[in-house]
Amino acid sequence: MSLQAYIDNIESKTGKSLADFKRMAEEKGFLINGKLAPSIKATAIVDWLKADFALGHGHCMALFAAFKGKTS
């Protein structure tokens, strides 16, 4: 599955877009000026997304990849 397919699936499941997740991640301090904060590891993102949105590991990692700047 492509990164975009994961993002589309996440939006369908949660009603939140990638931009929404980036905004929330920025509010939590995971992103700084739209870029992943240097001290943030995948585990922190995964734990947050699983707890707050009941996303599976693959979907969490797709968002983490998007936060890191991966586009495809």
mmCIF file as Biopython writes it, N, C-alpha, C and O atoms, coordinates in Angstrom:
data_model
#
loop_
_atom_site.group_PDB
_atom_site.id
_atom_site.type_symbol
_atom_site.label_atom_id
_atom_site.label_alt_id
_atom_site.label_comp_id
_atom_site.label_asym_id
_atom_site.label_entity_id
_atom_site.label_seq_id
_atom_site.pdbx_PDB_ins_code
_atom_site.Cartn_x
_atom_site.Cartn_y
_atom_site.Cartn_z
_atom_site.occupancy
_atom_site.B_iso_or_equiv
_atom_site.auth_seq_id
_atom_site.auth_asym_id
_atom_site.pdbx_PDB_model_num
ATOM 1   N N  . MET A ? 1  ? 0.853   -1.169 0.000  1.0 0.0 1  A 1 
ATOM 2   C CA . MET A ? 1  ? 0.000   0.000  0.000  1.0 0.0 1  A 1 
ATOM 3   C C  . MET A ? 1  ? 0.905   1.239  0.000  1.0 0.0 1  A 1 
ATOM 4   O O  . MET A ? 1  ? 1.912   1.287  0.707  1.0 0.0 1  A 1 
ATOM 5   N N  . SER A ? 2  ? 0.536   2.212  -0.785 1.0 0.0 2  A 1 
ATOM 6   C CA . SER A ? 2  ? 1.323   3.443  -0.855 1.0 0.0 2  A 1 
ATOM 7   C C  . SER A ? 2  ? 1.069   4.324  0.364  1.0 0.0 2  A 1 
ATOM 8   O O  . SER A ? 2  ? 0.073   4.167  1.070  1.0 0.0 2  A 1 
ATOM 9   N N  . LEU A ? 3  ? 1.982   5.241  0.589  1.0 0.0 3  A 1 
ATOM 10  C CA . LEU A ? 3  ? 1.811   6.181  1.698  1.0 0.0 3  A 1 
ATOM 11  C C  . LEU A ? 3  ? 0.503   6.942  1.546  1.0 0.0 3  A 1 
ATOM 12  O O  . LEU A ? 3  ? -0.222  7.122  2.524  1.0 0.0 3  A 1 
ATOM 13  N N  . GLN A ? 4  ? 0.190   7.389  0.337  1.0 0.0 4  A 1 
ATOM 14  C CA . GLN A ? 4  ? -1.048  8.143  0.114  1.0 0.0 4  A 1 
ATOM 15  C C  . GLN A ? 4  ? -2.272  7.294  0.429  1.0 0.0 4  A 1 
ATOM 16  O O  . GLN A ? 4  ? -3.255  7.808  0.961  1.0 0.0 4  A 1 
ATOM 17  N N  . ALA A ? 5  ? -2.229  6.003  0.109  1.0 0.0 5  A 1 
ATOM 18  C CA . ALA A ? 5  ? -3.350  5.121  0.424  1.0 0.0 5  A 1 
ATOM 19  C C  . ALA A ? 5  ? -3.543  5.020  1.937  1.0 0.0 5  A 1 
ATOM 20  O O  . ALA A ? 5  ? -4.673  5.021  2.426  1.0 0.0 5  A 1 
ATOM 21  N N  . TYR A ? 6  ? -2.430  4.932  2.676  1.0 0.0 6  A 1 
ATOM 22  C CA . TYR A ? 6  ? -2.532  4.921  4.136  1.0 0.0 6  A 1 
ATOM 23  C C  . TYR A ? 6  ? -3.148  6.228  4.635  1.0 0.0 6  A 1 
ATOM 24  O O  . TYR A ? 6  ? -4.039  6.208  5.484  1.0 0.0 6  A 1 
ATOM 25  N N  . ILE A ? 7  ? -2.685  7.351  4.119  1.0 0.0 7  A 1 
ATOM 26  C CA . ILE A ? 7  ? -3.190  8.657  4.557  1.0 0.0 7  A 1 
ATOM 27  C C  . ILE A ? 7  ? -4.680  8.777  4.250  1.0 0.0 7  A 1 
ATOM 28  O O  . ILE A ? 7  ? -5.449  9.258  5.082  1.0 0.0 7  A 1 
ATOM 29  N N  . ASP A ? 8  ? -5.089  8.342  3.056  1.0 0.0 8  A 1 
ATOM 30  C CA . ASP A ? 8  ? -6.508  8.386  2.689  1.0 0.0 8  A 1 
ATOM 31  C C  . ASP A ? 8  ? -7.339  7.518  3.626  1.0 0.0 8  A 1 
ATOM 32  O O  . ASP A ? 8  ? -8.429  7.910  4.042  1.0 0.0 8  A 1 
ATOM 33  N N  . ASN A ? 9  ? -6.819  6.333  3.957  1.0 0.0 9  A 1 
ATOM 34  C CA . ASN A ? 9  ? -7.520  5.423  4.850  1.0 0.0 9  A 1 
ATOM 35  C C  . ASN A ? 9  ? -7.639  6.019  6.251  1.0 0.0 9  A 1 
ATOM 36  O O  . ASN A ? 9  ? -8.682  5.898  6.894  1.0 0.0 9  A 1 
ATOM 37  N N  . ILE A ? 10 ? -6.583  6.656  6.717  1.0 0.0 10 A 1 
ATOM 38  C CA . ILE A ? 10 ? -6.595  7.297  8.037  1.0 0.0 10 A 1 
ATOM 39  C C  . ILE A ? 10 ? -7.644  8.401  8.076  1.0 0.0 10 A 1 
ATOM 40  O O  . ILE A ? 10 ? -8.375  8.534  9.057  1.0 0.0 10 A 1 
ATOM 41  N N  . GLU A ? 11 ? -7.718  9.195  7.006  1.0 0.0 11 A 1 
ATOM 42  C CA . GLU A ? 11 ? -8.713  10.270 6.961  1.0 0.0 11 A 1 
ATOM 43  C C  . GLU A ? 11 ? -10.126 9.698  6.967  1.0 0.0 11 A 1 
ATOM 44  O O  . GLU A ? 11 ? -11.012 10.238 7.630  1.0 0.0 11 A 1 
ATOM 45  N N  . SER A ? 12 ? -10.340 8.610  6.234  1.0 0.0 12 A 1 
ATOM 46  C CA . SER A ? 12 ? -11.664 7.972  6.228  1.0 0.0 12 A 1 
ATOM 47  C C  . SER A ? 12 ? -12.044 7.464  7.610  1.0 0.0 12 A 1 
ATOM 48  O O  . SER A ? 12 ? -13.192 7.585  8.038  1.0 0.0 12 A 1 
ATOM 49  N N  . LYS A ? 13 ? -11.064 6.892  8.303  1.0 0.0 13 A 1 
ATOM 50  C CA . LYS A ? 13 ? -11.321 6.296  9.624  1.0 0.0 13 A 1 
ATOM 51  C C  . LYS A ? 13 ? -11.527 7.359  10.708 1.0 0.0 13 A 1 
ATOM 52  O O  . LYS A ? 13 ? -12.397 7.214  11.566 1.0 0.0 13 A 1 
ATOM 53  N N  . THR A ? 14 ? -10.720 8.430  10.664 1.0 0.0 14 A 1 
ATOM 54  C CA . THR A ? 14 ? -10.735 9.398  11.767 1.0 0.0 14 A 1 
ATOM 55  C C  . THR A ? 14 ? -11.470 10.696 11.444 1.0 0.0 14 A 1 
ATOM 56  O O  . THR A ? 14 ? -11.865 11.429 12.351 1.0 0.0 14 A 1 
ATOM 57  N N  . GLY A ? 15 ? -11.655 10.985 10.148 1.0 0.0 15 A 1 
ATOM 58  C CA . GLY A ? 15 ? -12.241 12.264 9.758  1.0 0.0 15 A 1 
ATOM 59  C C  . GLY A ? 15 ? -11.238 13.406 9.821  1.0 0.0 15 A 1 
ATOM 60  O O  . GLY A ? 15 ? -11.608 14.574 9.701  1.0 0.0 15 A 1 
ATOM 61  N N  . LYS A ? 16 ? -9.967  13.065 10.009 1.0 0.0 16 A 1 
ATOM 62  C CA . LYS A ? 16 ? -8.918  14.082 10.128 1.0 0.0 16 A 1 
ATOM 63  C C  . LYS A ? 16 ? -7.931  13.943 8.972  1.0 0.0 16 A 1 
ATOM 64  O O  . LYS A ? 16 ? -7.534  12.836 8.608  1.0 0.0 16 A 1 
ATOM 65  N N  . SER A ? 17 ? -7.547  15.067 8.408  1.0 0.0 17 A 1 
ATOM 66  C CA . SER A ? 17 ? -6.607  15.084 7.292  1.0 0.0 17 A 1 
ATOM 67  C C  . SER A ? 17 ? -5.168  15.048 7.805  1.0 0.0 17 A 1 
ATOM 68  O O  . SER A ? 17 ? -4.918  15.167 9.004  1.0 0.0 17 A 1 
ATOM 69  N N  . LEU A ? 18 ? -4.241  14.883 6.885  1.0 0.0 18 A 1 
ATOM 70  C CA . LEU A ? 18 ? -2.828  14.939 7.247  1.0 0.0 18 A 1 
ATOM 71  C C  . LEU A ? 18 ? -2.507  16.298 7.856  1.0 0.0 18 A 1 
ATOM 72  O O  . LEU A ? 18 ? -1.755  16.381 8.828  1.0 0.0 18 A 1 
ATOM 73  N N  . ALA A ? 19 ? -3.066  17.351 7.298  1.0 0.0 19 A 1 
ATOM 74  C CA . ALA A ? 19 ? -2.840  18.697 7.853  1.0 0.0 19 A 1 
ATOM 75  C C  . ALA A ? 19 ? -3.342  18.786 9.291  1.0 0.0 19 A 1 
ATOM 76  O O  . ALA A ? 19 ? -2.707  19.423 10.131 1.0 0.0 19 A 1 
ATOM 77  N N  . ASP A ? 20 ? -4.480  18.150 9.577  1.0 0.0 20 A 1 
ATOM 78  C CA . ASP A ? 20 ? -5.011  18.135 10.949 1.0 0.0 20 A 1 
ATOM 79  C C  . ASP A ? 20 ? -4.036  17.419 11.890 1.0 0.0 20 A 1 
ATOM 80  O O  . ASP A ? 20 ? -3.755  17.900 12.988 1.0 0.0 20 A 1 
ATOM 81  N N  . PHE A ? 21 ? -3.526  16.265 11.446 1.0 0.0 21 A 1 
ATOM 82  C CA . PHE A ? 21 ? -2.587  15.516 12.280 1.0 0.0 21 A 1 
ATOM 83  C C  . PHE A ? 21 ? -1.297  16.295 12.493 1.0 0.0 21 A 1 
ATOM 84  O O  . PHE A ? 21 ? -0.728  16.274 13.585 1.0 0.0 21 A 1 
ATOM 85  N N  . LYS A ? 22 ? -0.835  16.981 11.456 1.0 0.0 22 A 1 
ATOM 86  C CA . LYS A ? 22 ? 0.377   17.791 11.607 1.0 0.0 22 A 1 
ATOM 87  C C  . LYS A ? 22 ? 0.150   18.922 12.601 1.0 0.0 22 A 1 
ATOM 88  O O  . LYS A ? 22 ? 1.030   19.227 13.405 1.0 0.0 22 A 1 
ATOM 89  N N  . ARG A ? 23 ? -1.017  19.541 12.553 1.0 0.0 23 A 1 
ATOM 90  C CA . ARG A ? 23 ? -1.331  20.621 13.497 1.0 0.0 23 A 1 
ATOM 91  C C  . ARG A ? 23 ? -1.358  20.079 14.923 1.0 0.0 23 A 1 
ATOM 92  O O  . ARG A ? 23 ? -0.799  20.690 15.834 1.0 0.0 23 A 1 
ATOM 93  N N  . MET A ? 24 ? -2.006  18.935 15.116 1.0 0.0 24 A 1 
ATOM 94  C CA . MET A ? 24 ? -2.070  18.339 16.459 1.0 0.0 24 A 1 
ATOM 95  C C  . MET A ? 24 ? -0.682  17.922 16.943 1.0 0.0 24 A 1 
ATOM 96  O O  . MET A ? 24 ? -0.356  18.091 18.118 1.0 0.0 24 A 1 
ATOM 97  N N  . ALA A ? 25 ? 0.131   17.380 16.041 1.0 0.0 25 A 1 
ATOM 98  C CA . ALA A ? 25 ? 1.489   16.978 16.412 1.0 0.0 25 A 1 
ATOM 99  C C  . ALA A ? 25 ? 2.315   18.194 16.795 1.0 0.0 25 A 1 
ATOM 100 O O  . ALA A ? 25 ? 3.140   18.125 17.706 1.0 0.0 25 A 1 
ATOM 101 N N  . GLU A ? 26 ? 2.098   19.302 16.109 1.0 0.0 26 A 1 
ATOM 102 C CA . GLU A ? 26 ? 2.809   20.543 16.448 1.0 0.0 26 A 1 
ATOM 103 C C  . GLU A ? 26 ? 2.381   21.020 17.846 1.0 0.0 26 A 1 
ATOM 104 O O  . GLU A ? 26 ? 3.215   21.443 18.647 1.0 0.0 26 A 1 
ATOM 105 N N  . GLU A ? 27 ? 1.083   20.947 18.126 1.0 0.0 27 A 1 
ATOM 106 C CA . GLU A ? 27 ? 0.575   21.357 19.444 1.0 0.0 27 A 1 
ATOM 107 C C  . GLU A ? 27 ? 1.166   20.497 20.564 1.0 0.0 27 A 1 
ATOM 108 O O  . GLU A ? 27 ? 1.381   20.984 21.674 1.0 0.0 27 A 1 
ATOM 109 N N  . LYS A ? 28 ? 1.425   19.227 20.275 1.0 0.0 28 A 1 
ATOM 110 C CA . LYS A ? 28 ? 2.006   18.320 21.273 1.0 0.0 28 A 1 
ATOM 111 C C  . LYS A ? 28 ? 3.523   18.441 21.368 1.0 0.0 28 A 1 
ATOM 112 O O  . LYS A ? 28 ? 4.141   17.840 22.246 1.0 0.0 28 A 1 
ATOM 113 N N  . GLY A ? 29 ? 4.129   19.220 20.464 1.0 0.0 29 A 1 
ATOM 114 C CA . GLY A ? 29 ? 5.572   19.389 20.487 1.0 0.0 29 A 1 
ATOM 115 C C  . GLY A ? 29 ? 6.334   18.342 19.692 1.0 0.0 29 A 1 
ATOM 116 O O  . GLY A ? 29 ? 7.563   18.302 19.743 1.0 0.0 29 A 1 
ATOM 117 N N  . PHE A ? 30 ? 5.623   17.492 18.956 1.0 0.0 30 A 1 
ATOM 118 C CA . PHE A ? 30 ? 6.277   16.479 18.134 1.0 0.0 30 A 1 
ATOM 119 C C  . PHE A ? 30 ? 6.877   17.102 16.868 1.0 0.0 30 A 1 
ATOM 120 O O  . PHE A ? 30 ? 7.902   16.640 16.366 1.0 0.0 30 A 1 
ATOM 121 N N  . LEU A ? 31 ? 6.233   18.145 16.364 1.0 0.0 31 A 1 
ATOM 122 C CA . LEU A ? 31 ? 6.730   18.871 15.198 1.0 0.0 31 A 1 
ATOM 123 C C  . LEU A ? 31 ? 7.054   20.293 15.617 1.0 0.0 31 A 1 
ATOM 124 O O  . LEU A ? 31 ? 6.378   20.875 16.465 1.0 0.0 31 A 1 
ATOM 125 N N  . ILE A ? 32 ? 8.091   20.841 15.017 1.0 0.0 32 A 1 
ATOM 126 C CA . ILE A ? 32 ? 8.471   22.233 15.255 1.0 0.0 32 A 1 
ATOM 127 C C  . ILE A ? 32 ? 8.595   22.885 13.881 1.0 0.0 32 A 1 
ATOM 128 O O  . ILE A ? 32 ? 9.411   22.478 13.054 1.0 0.0 32 A 1 
ATOM 129 N N  . ASN A ? 33 ? 7.771   23.902 13.659 1.0 0.0 33 A 1 
ATOM 130 C CA . ASN A ? 33 ? 7.740   24.568 12.349 1.0 0.0 33 A 1 
ATOM 131 C C  . ASN A ? 33 ? 7.550   23.570 11.212 1.0 0.0 33 A 1 
ATOM 132 O O  . ASN A ? 33 ? 8.176   23.676 10.157 1.0 0.0 33 A 1 
ATOM 133 N N  . GLY A ? 34 ? 6.671   22.596 11.453 1.0 0.0 34 A 1 
ATOM 134 C CA . GLY A ? 34 ? 6.337   21.621 10.431 1.0 0.0 34 A 1 
ATOM 135 C C  . GLY A ? 34 ? 7.322   20.489 10.251 1.0 0.0 34 A 1 
ATOM 136 O O  . GLY A ? 34 ? 7.121   19.636 9.386  1.0 0.0 34 A 1 
ATOM 137 N N  . LYS A ? 35 ? 8.391   20.453 11.047 1.0 0.0 35 A 1 
ATOM 138 C CA . LYS A ? 35 ? 9.398   19.392 10.933 1.0 0.0 35 A 1 
ATOM 139 C C  . LYS A ? 35 ? 9.459   18.593 12.233 1.0 0.0 35 A 1 
ATOM 140 O O  . LYS A ? 35 ? 9.256   19.129 13.322 1.0 0.0 35 A 1 
ATOM 141 N N  . LEU A ? 36 ? 9.741   17.312 12.094 1.0 0.0 36 A 1 
ATOM 142 C CA . LEU A ? 36 ? 9.829   16.443 13.258 1.0 0.0 36 A 1 
ATOM 143 C C  . LEU A ? 36 ? 10.911  16.953 14.205 1.0 0.0 36 A 1 
ATOM 144 O O  . LEU A ? 36 ? 12.046  17.196 13.795 1.0 0.0 36 A 1 
ATOM 145 N N  . ALA A ? 37 ? 10.550  17.109 15.467 1.0 0.0 37 A 1 
ATOM 146 C CA . ALA A ? 37 ? 11.516  17.558 16.469 1.0 0.0 37 A 1 
ATOM 147 C C  . ALA A ? 37 ? 12.625  16.501 16.588 1.0 0.0 37 A 1 
ATOM 148 O O  . ALA A ? 37 ? 12.338  15.305 16.572 1.0 0.0 37 A 1 
ATOM 149 N N  . PRO A ? 38 ? 13.868  16.926 16.705 1.0 0.0 38 A 1 
ATOM 150 C CA . PRO A ? 38 ? 14.998  15.984 16.713 1.0 0.0 38 A 1 
ATOM 151 C C  . PRO A ? 38 ? 14.915  14.899 17.790 1.0 0.0 38 A 1 
ATOM 152 O O  . PRO A ? 38 ? 15.388  13.782 17.576 1.0 0.0 38 A 1 
ATOM 153 N N  . SER A ? 39 ? 14.332  15.208 18.920 1.0 0.0 39 A 1 
ATOM 154 C CA . SER A ? 39 ? 14.308  14.241 20.019 1.0 0.0 39 A 1 
ATOM 155 C C  . SER A ? 39 ? 13.143  13.254 19.929 1.0 0.0 39 A 1 
ATOM 156 O O  . SER A ? 39 ? 13.070  12.324 20.732 1.0 0.0 39 A 1 
ATOM 157 N N  . ILE A ? 40 ? 12.245  13.432 18.986 1.0 0.0 40 A 1 
ATOM 158 C CA . ILE A ? 40 ? 11.048  12.600 18.904 1.0 0.0 40 A 1 
ATOM 159 C C  . ILE A ? 40 ? 11.332  11.317 18.140 1.0 0.0 40 A 1 
ATOM 160 O O  . ILE A ? 40 ? 11.829  11.336 17.014 1.0 0.0 40 A 1 
ATOM 161 N N  . LYS A ? 41 ? 11.009  10.220 18.772 1.0 0.0 41 A 1 
ATOM 162 C CA . LYS A ? 41 ? 11.162  8.898  18.170 1.0 0.0 41 A 1 
ATOM 163 C C  . LYS A ? 41 ? 9.795   8.395  17.708 1.0 0.0 41 A 1 
ATOM 164 O O  . LYS A ? 41 ? 8.759   8.903  18.137 1.0 0.0 41 A 1 
ATOM 165 N N  . ALA A ? 42 ? 9.806   7.410  16.844 1.0 0.0 42 A 1 
ATOM 166 C CA . ALA A ? 42 ? 8.563   6.848  16.311 1.0 0.0 42 A 1 
ATOM 167 C C  . ALA A ? 42 ? 7.643   6.360  17.426 1.0 0.0 42 A 1 
ATOM 168 O O  . ALA A ? 42 ? 6.423   6.491  17.325 1.0 0.0 42 A 1 
ATOM 169 N N  . THR A ? 43 ? 8.216   5.801  18.480 1.0 0.0 43 A 1 
ATOM 170 C CA . THR A ? 43 ? 7.405   5.249  19.571 1.0 0.0 43 A 1 
ATOM 171 C C  . THR A ? 43 ? 6.469   6.294  20.177 1.0 0.0 43 A 1 
ATOM 172 O O  . THR A ? 43 ? 5.319   5.979  20.484 1.0 0.0 43 A 1 
ATOM 173 N N  . ALA A ? 44 ? 6.930   7.512  20.352 1.0 0.0 44 A 1 
ATOM 174 C CA . ALA A ? 44 ? 6.094   8.567  20.934 1.0 0.0 44 A 1 
ATOM 175 C C  . ALA A ? 44 ? 4.902   8.864  20.026 1.0 0.0 44 A 1 
ATOM 176 O O  . ALA A ? 44 ? 3.784   9.041  20.510 1.0 0.0 44 A 1 
ATOM 177 N N  . ILE A ? 45 ? 5.131   8.918  18.726 1.0 0.0 45 A 1 
ATOM 178 C CA . ILE A ? 45 ? 4.063   9.183  17.767 1.0 0.0 45 A 1 
ATOM 179 C C  . ILE A ? 45 ? 3.086   8.009  17.735 1.0 0.0 45 A 1 
ATOM 180 O O  . ILE A ? 45 ? 1.871   8.200  17.779 1.0 0.0 45 A 1 
ATOM 181 N N  . VAL A ? 46 ? 3.627   6.798  17.659 1.0 0.0 46 A 1 
ATOM 182 C CA . VAL A ? 46 ? 2.794   5.596  17.612 1.0 0.0 46 A 1 
ATOM 183 C C  . VAL A ? 46 ? 1.921   5.494  18.861 1.0 0.0 46 A 1 
ATOM 184 O O  . VAL A ? 46 ? 0.719   5.245  18.761 1.0 0.0 46 A 1 
ATOM 185 N N  . ASP A ? 47 ? 2.517   5.685  20.030 1.0 0.0 47 A 1 
ATOM 186 C CA . ASP A ? 47 ? 1.750   5.596  21.284 1.0 0.0 47 A 1 
ATOM 187 C C  . ASP A ? 47 ? 0.617   6.604  21.302 1.0 0.0 47 A 1 
ATOM 188 O O  . ASP A ? 47 ? -0.498  6.268  21.701 1.0 0.0 47 A 1 
ATOM 189 N N  . TRP A ? 48 ? 0.880   7.838  20.876 1.0 0.0 48 A 1 
ATOM 190 C CA . TRP A ? 48 ? -0.147  8.888  20.841 1.0 0.0 48 A 1 
ATOM 191 C C  . TRP A ? 48 ? -1.288  8.510  19.892 1.0 0.0 48 A 1 
ATOM 192 O O  . TRP A ? 48 ? -2.460  8.581  20.261 1.0 0.0 48 A 1 
ATOM 193 N N  . LEU A ? 49 ? -0.936  8.110  18.677 1.0 0.0 49 A 1 
ATOM 194 C CA . LEU A ? 49 ? -1.967  7.822  17.674 1.0 0.0 49 A 1 
ATOM 195 C C  . LEU A ? 49 ? -2.785  6.587  18.023 1.0 0.0 49 A 1 
ATOM 196 O O  . LEU A ? 49 ? -3.989  6.547  17.768 1.0 0.0 49 A 1 
ATOM 197 N N  . LYS A ? 50 ? -2.143  5.581  18.602 1.0 0.0 50 A 1 
ATOM 198 C CA . LYS A ? 50 ? -2.884  4.388  19.026 1.0 0.0 50 A 1 
ATOM 199 C C  . LYS A ? 50 ? -3.840  4.729  20.161 1.0 0.0 50 A 1 
ATOM 200 O O  . LYS A ? 50 ? -4.990  4.290  20.159 1.0 0.0 50 A 1 
ATOM 201 N N  . ALA A ? 51 ? -3.373  5.506  21.125 1.0 0.0 51 A 1 
ATOM 202 C CA . ALA A ? 51 ? -4.201  5.842  22.289 1.0 0.0 51 A 1 
ATOM 203 C C  . ALA A ? 51 ? -5.360  6.774  21.928 1.0 0.0 51 A 1 
ATOM 204 O O  . ALA A ? 51 ? -6.494  6.551  22.350 1.0 0.0 51 A 1 
ATOM 205 N N  . ASP A ? 52 ? -5.074  7.807  21.152 1.0 0.0 52 A 1 
ATOM 206 C CA . ASP A ? 52 ? -6.095  8.826  20.888 1.0 0.0 52 A 1 
ATOM 207 C C  . ASP A ? 52 ? -6.989  8.526  19.690 1.0 0.0 52 A 1 
ATOM 208 O O  . ASP A ? 52 ? -8.117  9.015  19.627 1.0 0.0 52 A 1 
ATOM 209 N N  . PHE A ? 53 ? -6.502  7.724  18.736 1.0 0.0 53 A 1 
ATOM 210 C CA . PHE A ? 53 ? -7.267  7.507  17.509 1.0 0.0 53 A 1 
ATOM 211 C C  . PHE A ? 53 ? -7.471  6.040  17.158 1.0 0.0 53 A 1 
ATOM 212 O O  . PHE A ? 53 ? -8.073  5.732  16.129 1.0 0.0 53 A 1 
ATOM 213 N N  . ALA A ? 54 ? -6.980  5.130  17.998 1.0 0.0 54 A 1 
ATOM 214 C CA . ALA A ? 54 ? -7.123  3.683  17.793 1.0 0.0 54 A 1 
ATOM 215 C C  . ALA A ? 54 ? -6.616  3.252  16.419 1.0 0.0 54 A 1 
ATOM 216 O O  . ALA A ? 54 ? -7.189  2.365  15.787 1.0 0.0 54 A 1 
ATOM 217 N N  . LEU A ? 55 ? -5.537  3.888  15.966 1.0 0.0 55 A 1 
ATOM 218 C CA . LEU A ? 55 ? -4.943  3.513  14.693 1.0 0.0 55 A 1 
ATOM 219 C C  . LEU A ? 55 ? -4.021  2.318  14.887 1.0 0.0 55 A 1 
ATOM 220 O O  . LEU A ? 55 ? -3.435  2.139  15.954 1.0 0.0 55 A 1 
ATOM 221 N N  . GLY A ? 56 ? -3.901  1.512  13.853 1.0 0.0 56 A 1 
ATOM 222 C CA . GLY A ? 56 ? -2.985  0.383  13.890 1.0 0.0 56 A 1 
ATOM 223 C C  . GLY A ? 56 ? -1.549  0.846  13.681 1.0 0.0 56 A 1 
ATOM 224 O O  . GLY A ? 56 ? -1.292  1.996  13.326 1.0 0.0 56 A 1 
ATOM 225 N N  . HIS A ? 57 ? -0.627  -0.073 13.907 1.0 0.0 57 A 1 
ATOM 226 C CA . HIS A ? 57 ? 0.791   0.261  13.831 1.0 0.0 57 A 1 
ATOM 227 C C  . HIS A ? 57 ? 1.186   0.785  12.440 1.0 0.0 57 A 1 
ATOM 228 O O  . HIS A ? 57 ? 1.920   1.767  12.336 1.0 0.0 57 A 1 
ATOM 229 N N  . GLY A ? 58 ? 0.712   0.146  11.398 1.0 0.0 58 A 1 
ATOM 230 C CA . GLY A ? 58 ? 1.051   0.570  10.039 1.0 0.0 58 A 1 
ATOM 231 C C  . GLY A ? 58 ? 0.582   1.975  9.734  1.0 0.0 58 A 1 
ATOM 232 O O  . GLY A ? 58 ? 1.304   2.755  9.113  1.0 0.0 58 A 1 
ATOM 233 N N  . HIS A ? 59 ? -0.622  2.302  10.166 1.0 0.0 59 A 1 
ATOM 234 C CA . HIS A ? 59 ? -1.149  3.645  9.944  1.0 0.0 59 A 1 
ATOM 235 C C  . HIS A ? 59 ? -0.357  4.681  10.747 1.0 0.0 59 A 1 
ATOM 236 O O  . HIS A ? 59 ? -0.087  5.779  10.261 1.0 0.0 59 A 1 
ATOM 237 N N  . CYS A ? 60 ? 0.005   4.326  11.958 1.0 0.0 60 A 1 
ATOM 238 C CA . CYS A ? 60 ? 0.825   5.226  12.783 1.0 0.0 60 A 1 
ATOM 239 C C  . CYS A ? 60 ? 2.174   5.484  12.128 1.0 0.0 60 A 1 
ATOM 240 O O  . CYS A ? 60 ? 2.651   6.618  12.098 1.0 0.0 60 A 1 
ATOM 241 N N  . MET A ? 61 ? 2.780   4.435  11.607 1.0 0.0 61 A 1 
ATOM 242 C CA . MET A ? 61 ? 4.085   4.591  10.962 1.0 0.0 61 A 1 
ATOM 243 C C  . MET A ? 61 ? 3.968   5.394  9.670  1.0 0.0 61 A 1 
ATOM 244 O O  . MET A ? 61 ? 4.902   6.105  9.298  1.0 0.0 61 A 1 
ATOM 245 N N  . ALA A ? 62 ? 2.838   5.288  8.986  1.0 0.0 62 A 1 
ATOM 246 C CA . ALA A ? 62 ? 2.625   6.098  7.783  1.0 0.0 62 A 1 
ATOM 247 C C  . ALA A ? 62 ? 2.587   7.576  8.156  1.0 0.0 62 A 1 
ATOM 248 O O  . ALA A ? 62 ? 3.181   8.409  7.470  1.0 0.0 62 A 1 
ATOM 249 N N  . LEU A ? 63 ? 1.893   7.899  9.237  1.0 0.0 63 A 1 
ATOM 250 C CA . LEU A ? 63 ? 1.868   9.297  9.677  1.0 0.0 63 A 1 
ATOM 251 C C  . LEU A ? 63 ? 3.251   9.743  10.128 1.0 0.0 63 A 1 
ATOM 252 O O  . LEU A ? 63 ? 3.658   10.867 9.835  1.0 0.0 63 A 1 
ATOM 253 N N  . PHE A ? 64 ? 3.972   8.895  10.826 1.0 0.0 64 A 1 
ATOM 254 C CA . PHE A ? 64 ? 5.331   9.224  11.232 1.0 0.0 64 A 1 
ATOM 255 C C  . PHE A ? 64 ? 6.191   9.519  10.003 1.0 0.0 64 A 1 
ATOM 256 O O  . PHE A ? 64 ? 6.950   10.488 9.991  1.0 0.0 64 A 1 
ATOM 257 N N  . ALA A ? 65 ? 6.071   8.683  8.970  1.0 0.0 65 A 1 
ATOM 258 C CA . ALA A ? 65 ? 6.821   8.904  7.736  1.0 0.0 65 A 1 
ATOM 259 C C  . ALA A ? 65 ? 6.448   10.247 7.105  1.0 0.0 65 A 1 
ATOM 260 O O  . ALA A ? 65 ? 7.316   10.976 6.624  1.0 0.0 65 A 1 
ATOM 261 N N  . ALA A ? 66 ? 5.168   10.563 7.110  1.0 0.0 66 A 1 
ATOM 262 C CA . ALA A ? 66 ? 4.718   11.858 6.568  1.0 0.0 66 A 1 
ATOM 263 C C  . ALA A ? 66 ? 5.283   13.006 7.397  1.0 0.0 66 A 1 
ATOM 264 O O  . ALA A ? 66 ? 5.682   14.033 6.847  1.0 0.0 66 A 1 
ATOM 265 N N  . PHE A ? 67 ? 5.319   12.836 8.714  1.0 0.0 67 A 1 
ATOM 266 C CA . PHE A ? 67 ? 5.884   13.880 9.585  1.0 0.0 67 A 1 
ATOM 267 C C  . PHE A ? 67 ? 7.378   14.075 9.286  1.0 0.0 67 A 1 
ATOM 268 O O  . PHE A ? 67 ? 7.900   15.183 9.407  1.0 0.0 67 A 1 
ATOM 269 N N  . LYS A ? 68 ? 8.050   13.001 8.900  1.0 0.0 68 A 1 
ATOM 270 C CA . LYS A ? 68 ? 9.477   13.074 8.564  1.0 0.0 68 A 1 
ATOM 271 C C  . LYS A ? 68 ? 9.707   13.694 7.189  1.0 0.0 68 A 1 
ATOM 272 O O  . LYS A ? 68 ? 10.839  14.018 6.829  1.0 0.0 68 A 1 
ATOM 273 N N  . GLY A ? 69 ? 8.628   13.858 6.424  1.0 0.0 69 A 1 
ATOM 274 C CA . GLY A ? 69 ? 8.758   14.493 5.117  1.0 0.0 69 A 1 
ATOM 275 C C  . GLY A ? 69 ? 8.652   13.549 3.935  1.0 0.0 69 A 1 
ATOM 276 O O  . GLY A ? 69 ? 8.780   13.974 2.787  1.0 0.0 69 A 1 
ATOM 277 N N  . LYS A ? 70 ? 8.418   12.274 4.202  1.0 0.0 70 A 1 
ATOM 278 C CA . LYS A ? 70 ? 8.259   11.336 3.100  1.0 0.0 70 A 1 
ATOM 279 C C  . LYS A ? 70 ? 6.952   11.652 2.371  1.0 0.0 70 A 1 
ATOM 280 O O  . LYS A ? 70 ? 5.938   11.941 3.007  1.0 0.0 70 A 1 
ATOM 281 N N  . THR A ? 71 ? 6.977   11.598 1.053  1.0 0.0 71 A 1 
ATOM 282 C CA . THR A ? 71 ? 5.789   11.956 0.281  1.0 0.0 71 A 1 
ATOM 283 C C  . THR A ? 71 ? 5.247   10.810 -0.561 1.0 0.0 71 A 1 
ATOM 284 O O  . THR A ? 71 ? 4.128   10.900 -1.067 1.0 0.0 71 A 1 
ATOM 285 N N  . SER A ? 72 ? 6.006   9.744  -0.721 1.0 0.0 72 A 1 
ATOM 286 C CA . SER A ? 72 ? 5.471   8.616  -1.515 1.0 0.0 72 A 1 
ATOM 287 C C  . SER A ? 72 ? 6.020   7.304  -1.029 1.0 0.0 72 A 1 
ATOM 288 O O  . SER A ? 72 ? 5.683   6.253  -1.574 1.0 0.0 72 A 1 
#
